[in-house]
Amino acid sequence: MDSKFSRTSVTVDEAVAILLGVMNGPVSFQAMSDEVSNEEQDVLDSLTYDLRAELRDEITALISDRAEAILAKKPQDVIDAIETELKRYRELDDLAFAYRCAIEDELGNGEASALRRDAARSNAQDTYITLSSLDAWAVEKGCRESILTPVPKVTSSNATETECQKKALRVRRRHRDQEEAIVAKIKQLGYTPLELPKNDPGKPGVKAQVRDVLQASNLFGTSKIFDHAWERLRKGKEIIDKKE
């Protein structure tokens, strides 16, 4: 789960994801079970978010989906939707690399760096950057608006939207379009987003029903893209399973 309040510093990968607009704060890994041993908790605490692997997995999956769609002679609009999503993820991967280079370059300034290291958390594997310094640096560079409300936004009378802002906004806008499409379809199917019923044995659940209806939409090239959008809604508490 990502929450800007779970930690006051982030790894470089988390910082890049924040600049891209795909998350709001640090990533905390949680066990599926409520009962977690000390050893299991230590393993969870040692895990770090890998944005590069996530993006490359998405690209690989989309390439495979495109090949399967072509072999299966799927309608051209289905293939085009996959192509569009593949292009978007490749652009996202390129932008992530550009952000990573900029962050590493800034950190290379040492004591003069505008990005401050969290000395208590940083280790040989990961450098942790304080959220407050990342926020101020990102706003000053024009990469995005403030992620910490109390931090004033840097403005100027002739300020213009930079290319990185435009790309980040496009990503966030597409994610939001996907999420709104899911919520709207949940309501159209007669369900309440904040009280989703549990699945009946042998019958497709709400998620499966919504996915089946939206699978032809240009917003969702693959089921994995749909799954990511569904999980973002869960994390944002916009869809909630009904408690018995």
Buried (B, 14 or more C-beta within 10 A) or exposed (E): EBEBEEBBBBBBBBBBBBBBBBBBBBBBEEEEEEEBEEEEEEEEEEEBBEBEEBBEEBBEBBEEBBEEBEEEEBEEEBBEBBBBBBEBBBEBBEBBEBBBEBBEEBBEEEEEBBBBBBEEBBEEEBBBBBBBBBBBBBBEBBBBEBBBEEBEEEEEEEEEEEEBBEBBBBBBEBBEBBBBBBBEBBEEEEBEBEEBEEEEEEEEBBBEBBBEBBBEBEBBBBBBBBEBBBEBBBBEEBBEBEEE
